[in-house]
Amino acid sequence: MRSRFDQALLALGRLDSVVTLLPDTALFLYMYVRKEAVLSSMIEGMQSSLSDLLLFELDQVPGVPLDDVREVSNYVAALDHGLRQLEKGSRCRCGCSERSTACCWPRAVAAT
């Protein structure tokens, strides 16, 4: 377990150093969230690509079924909503005093 923790810290350090080189971190995060939404939706069989999602957000016609792109867009909206809640200081869903879902992680892993 300690080895994974050390690896995670190392990865965070690398990410932190890369962020200082980015000209616009907001744009990087904007695209990263969308890419992650597309990859997550592919696991569930959605056919949307990053290009399709961006076209949809620009009110253009994507090249895949509209329902798939809407679903990916919902992933993005859910993440944005969660981030706004955290910024407002909302509590974790389990009701504890944590400001993120990190407190629920050990319970979620134990339940699986």
N, C-alpha and C positions, 0 to 999 in steps of 0.2 A: 504494500500500500504506500509506503514511504517513497518508493521509486517512482510511482505514478505521480505523486504529489510533486516531487522534484522535477519530473518531466514537464508537468503543467506549469510550474514556476518558470522553467527555462523557456517554454513556449510563450508565456506571457511577456517575458523579458524581450524576446525576439520581436514580438508584435509591438511592444512599446517603442523599440528602437526604429521599427519600420514606420510607425505613425509619425515620427518626427520628420521623416523624409517626404511624406505625402503633402502635396500642395493644398489639398482640400479634403480633410478627414470626413466632413459631412457627406460629400459625394461618394467617398469610399464606402462609408457605412450604408448609404442609400442603396448602392449597387450590391453590396454584400448581403444585406437583408433579403433583397429580391432573389439573388442567386441561391441563397439558402432555402428560400420558400419554394423555388422551382425544384431543387434537388429533393427536398422533403416530399413534395407532391408526387415526384416520379416514383417514390417508394410505394405510393398508393395507386399507381397506375395512371396518373394524369399525363396528358400528352403535351403540356405547355412547355415552351422554352423561355429563356430570358427575353429574347426578342419579342415573343408573343405577349409576354406580360407588359413589356414597355410599350408596345403598340396599343394594348388595351388601356393602359394608363393615359395614353395620348388620345383616347377615343377613336382609334383606328381599328381596322378589322384584322384580327390575328389570323394566322394560317391553320389553326386547330379549333376543335369545338369550343364554343364560347363558355360552356359550363366548366370546362377544365381550367380556362384562364381565370374565370371568376373565383374558382376554388383557390387557386394560387394567390389571387388578390386578397382573398379572405385570410390566408396565412399571414400576409404582410400586415393587414389591418389589425389582426389579433396581436401580433408582436408590437406594433406601434401603440396599441391600446395599453398593453402590459407595461411598456416603457413609460408611457405617460403616467400610469398609476404609481409606478415606483418613484418617479420624479415628484409626485404630489405627496409622497410619504405613506402611501397606502400599505396596509399590512399584508403579510403573506396570507394566502387563501386559507390556510389551516387556522388562522386567528392568533398565531403566536406574535411575538414582538419583533420578529425579523422583518426587514424591508424587502426581502426577496424570497424566492421559493427554495433557496439553499437549505433552509431548515427542514424542509420536507423531503429532501433527497434521501437521507438514510431510511426514512420510513417507506418511501416509494420503492427503493431497492429491496428492502426486506419483504415487501408485499409481493414481489415477483418471484 
